[in-house]
């Protein structure tokens, strides 16, 4: 009786479904209002760091440079049994690229704000 009870307990534990939801963020959020203050031809690198803080990445382009600010949100969901597992991951990002001349003046601003559009989703066959 003890062995059959253990076997039944083990079998039910193995066949129970499992699921999880997770959400992760990287880097601080980027305020669109702060990005809107940046004026090409007028704003400087000092202005930008005052409004946005330190960039995520800096790329040297000869004597010029490009700064990248990025904030990502990743949402995951999964459902699984012992023999079957379904997992969905959606990663969306807010990205701002700033291009500076050799004197540290902003030449161009590129931006996209999609981080908050990340969704939980489990793939369906």
Buried (B, 14 or more C-beta within 10 A) or exposed (E): EEEEEEEEEEEEEEEEEEEEEEEEEEBEEBBEEBBEEBEEEEBBBEBBEEBBEEBBEEEEEEEBBBBBBBBBBBBBBBBEEEEEEBEBBBBBBBBBBBBBEEEBBBEEBEBEBEBEEBEBBBEEE
